[in-house]
Amino acid sequence: MIVVATSDFEVYHGVVNELRDRGATFTTVEPDEELPERATVVVTDGSHADAFGGVPTIVADPDDPRRGVDRALSSVRGDAGRTVIGVDPGRKPGIAVLNVGTVVAVFQVPLADAVGVIEREVREATDPVVRIGDGSRLQSATLVNDLEDVRVELVDETGTTPYLGTGARGMEDVLAAVNIARLEGEVVESREIEPTKGELQLIKDRSRERSDENRAIDELLARRVAAGELTVDEALAEHRGREDGDDRRDEPDGADGS
């Protein structure tokens, strides 16, 4: 059984709420009370880290109680297994974190933020692996190439997007990420993709949609976006800077009235 034993209100509040949200069985005691006989792991704060003898003890961060709860749940399951992160790539990738086959967290964030989210989740994970779907070629290549110091597998994502019934619209990428996490893939360290003309045109069209001046970036910038070197907004800013520079060079001397 998980025992929460802390005098830190923030730790108590965060950990208890996380455990309740997970439907976990737990009890609470004061740090100086005797632990229940069934105690298998204690979650506490930093000031009581050494107070519970031979019972496994997890110190929870008040700013990130979920991570402490993840470790506690792994402990009571007798888990020596790995954390698996599944990613359904795209402009806003779905990300699912599984621990011993149980989904413990899900996210959907812009592509530019996805690597940061994944790196945060693997930082203290047990034997982590990141499984990325092989669809959305350019975005999956960006993720593969930007992830370092973690095992990455490229997964055939065929059939991983489930049918969505009433009320489930918008969940397809996250649910696909869960399915991707449960499939073994090919270990990769990099993925080089030559963008097709259609993919480059799609990036140009997206840049025109996002531009206040109805401008599209050129092919060179589109290729850099495809490679993950720039976001569309960064490419637009660079494109705009080039055009403004060209305009100034074309002005005759004295055009500023001096």
C-alpha positions in Angstrom: 0.0 0.0 0.0 1.1 3.6 -0.7 1.4 5.7 2.4 1.5 9.5 2.2 3.4 10.9 5.2 4.3 14.5 5.0 3.9 17.8 6.9 4.3 19.8 3.7 0.8 20.9 2.7 1.7 21.4 -0.9 3.3 17.9 -1.2 0.3 16.4 0.6 -2.3 18.2 -1.5 -0.6 17.5 -4.8 0.2 13.8 -4.1 -3.2 13.0 -2.7 -5.0 14.6 -5.6 -2.9 12.7 -8.1 -3.5 9.4 -6.3 -7.3 10.0 -6.2 -7.3 10.9 -9.9 -5.6 7.6 -10.6 -8.0 5.6 -8.5 -5.1 4.3 -6.4 -5.4 2.7 -3.0 -3.5 4.7 -0.3 -3.6 6.0 3.2 -2.1 9.0 5.0 -0.3 9.3 8.3 1.6 12.0 10.1 5.4 11.7 9.6 6.0 10.8 13.3 3.2 8.1 13.3 3.8 4.4 13.0 3.4 3.1 9.4 0.6 0.6 8.7 1.8 -3.0 8.4 0.8 -3.1 4.7 2.9 -0.1 3.8 5.1 -0.9 0.8 6.2 2.6 -0.2 6.1 6.0 1.5 5.7 9.3 -0.3 7.0 12.2 1.7 8.8 15.6 1.5 12.5 16.3 1.6 12.7 16.9 5.3 11.5 13.4 6.1 13.4 11.5 3.5 15.3 9.3 6.0 12.5 8.9 8.6 11.0 5.6 7.6 13.6 2.9 8.1 13.7 0.1 5.6 10.4 1.1 3.8 11.1 2.4 0.3 10.7 6.1 0.4 9.9 8.5 -2.5 10.5 12.3 -2.0 7.8 14.2 -4.0 8.5 17.6 -5.5 5.6 20.0 -4.6 5.9 21.5 -8.1 5.7 18.1 -9.8 3.7 15.6 -7.7 2.8 13.5 -10.6 6.4 12.2 -11.0 6.5 11.1 -7.4 3.1 9.3 -7.8 4.4 7.6 -11.0 7.4 6.2 -9.0 5.2 5.1 -6.1 2.7 3.3 -8.4 5.7 1.6 -10.1 7.0 0.5 -6.8 3.7 -1.1 -5.6 3.4 -2.9 -8.9 6.8 -4.5 -8.4 7.8 -2.8 -11.6 11.3 -3.0 -12.9 10.0 -2.3 -16.4 10.5 0.6 -18.6 8.7 3.8 -19.3 7.5 4.0 -22.9 6.6 7.2 -24.7 4.5 6.9 -27.8 4.4 9.8 -30.3 1.9 10.4 -33.1 3.8 12.9 -35.2 2.3 15.9 -36.9 2.0 19.7 -36.5 0.6 19.0 -33.0 1.9 15.6 -32.0 0.0 13.4 -29.6 2.3 12.1 -26.8 1.4 9.3 -24.4 3.5 8.1 -21.5 3.0 4.5 -20.4 4.5 2.8 -17.4 4.1 -1.0 -17.2 1.5 -0.7 -19.9 -0.6 1.8 -18.0 -1.1 5.3 -19.4 0.1 7.7 -16.8 0.1 11.0 -18.8 -0.9 12.3 -22.2 -0.1 15.6 -24.0 -0.8 17.3 -27.3 1.5 20.2 -28.0 2.9 22.1 -31.0 5.8 20.3 -32.8 8.3 22.9 -31.5 7.4 22.0 -27.9 7.3 18.2 -28.4 11.0 17.4 -27.8 11.0 19.4 -24.6 8.0 17.5 -23.3 9.5 14.1 -24.2 12.9 15.0 -22.7 11.2 16.0 -19.4 9.3 12.7 -19.3 12.3 10.5 -19.9 14.6 12.4 -17.5 14.0 10.3 -14.5 12.3 7.4 -16.1 13.2 3.7 -15.8 14.9 2.4 -19.0 12.9 4.7 -21.2 12.1 4.2 -24.9 10.5 6.7 -27.3 8.4 5.2 -30.1 7.6 7.5 -32.9 5.1 6.8 -35.7 6.5 6.7 -39.2 3.7 8.8 -40.7 3.9 12.6 -41.2 7.4 12.0 -42.5 8.9 15.5 -42.1 7.6 15.9 -38.5 8.7 12.4 -37.4 12.2 13.0 -38.9 12.4 16.3 -36.9 11.6 14.5 -33.7 13.9 11.6 -34.3 16.8 13.9 -35.2 16.3 16.3 -32.2 16.0 13.6 -29.5 19.3 12.7 -27.9 20.5 10.3 -25.2 17.4 8.1 -25.3 16.5 5.0 -27.3 14.2 5.9 -30.2 12.2 3.4 -32.2 10.4 4.2 -35.5 7.1 2.4 -35.5 4.8 1.4 -38.4 1.7 3.4 -37.4 -0.7 1.8 -39.8 -4.0 1.2 -38.1 -3.1 3.0 -34.9 -5.7 5.7 -35.2 -8.9 4.4 -33.7 -12.5 5.0 -34.7 -13.8 7.9 -32.7 -17.4 7.7 -31.4 -19.7 10.5 -30.3 -17.9 13.0 -28.1 -14.4 11.8 -28.8 -13.5 14.1 -31.6 -10.0 15.7 -31.2 -8.6 12.7 -29.3 -7.3 10.8 -32.3 -3.7 11.9 -32.1 -3.4 11.1 -28.4 -5.1 7.7 -28.7 -2.9 6.9 -31.7 0.1 7.7 -29.5 -1.0 5.2 -26.9 -1.3 2.5 -29.6 2.1 3.5 -31.0 3.7 3.1 -27.6 2.5 -0.5 -27.5 4.2 -1.5 -30.7 7.9 -2.4 -31.1 9.7 -0.5 -33.8 13.1 -0.2 -35.5 15.8 1.5 -33.4 17.0 4.7 -35.2 19.4 7.4 -34.5 18.5 9.7 -37.3 16.0 10.0 -40.2 16.9 11.8 -43.4 13.9 12.8 -45.5 14.0 14.6 -48.8 10.8 16.6 -48.9 8.6 16.2 -52.0 7.4 19.1 -54.1 4.0 18.6 -52.6 5.3 18.8 -49.0 7.3 21.9 -49.8 4.2 23.5 -51.4 2.2 22.6 -48.3 4.7 24.5 -46.2 4.6 27.5 -48.5 0.8 27.5 -48.4 0.9 27.3 -44.6 3.3 30.3 -44.5 0.9 32.3 -46.7 -2.0 31.5 -44.4 0.0 32.7 -41.4 1.3 35.8 -43.0 -0.4 39.2 -42.4 0.8 40.3 -45.9 -0.4 37.2 -47.7 3.2 36.3 -48.5 4.7 32.8 -49.0 8.3 31.8 -48.1 10.6 30.7 -50.8 11.7 27.1 -51.4 15.0 27.4 -49.6 13.2 28.5 -46.4 10.6 25.9 -47.0 13.3 23.2 -47.0 14.7 24.5 -43.8 11.2 24.3 -42.2 10.9 20.8 -43.6 14.2 19.9 -41.9 13.1 21.3 -38.6 15.7 24.1 -38.6 13.0 26.8 -38.6 9.3 27.1 -37.6 7.0 28.6 -40.2 6.9 31.8 -38.2 10.7 32.0 -38.0 10.9 31.4 -41.8 8.4 34.2 -42.4 10.4 36.6 -40.2 13.6 35.8 -42.1 11.8 36.1 -45.5 10.3 39.4 -44.4 13.8 40.6 -43.3 15.3 39.8 -46.7 12.6 41.6 -48.6 12.9 44.7 -46.3 16.6 44.7 -46.9 16.1 44.5 -50.6 13.7 47.4 -50.5 16.2 49.6 -48.6 19.0 48.7 -51.1 16.7 49.8 -54.0 16.0 53.2 -52.5 17.9 56.1 -54.3 20.4 58.1 -52.2 18.6 60.9 -50.3 15.3 59.1 -50.4 15.0 59.6 -46.7 14.8 63.4 -47.2 18.3 64.1 -45.8 
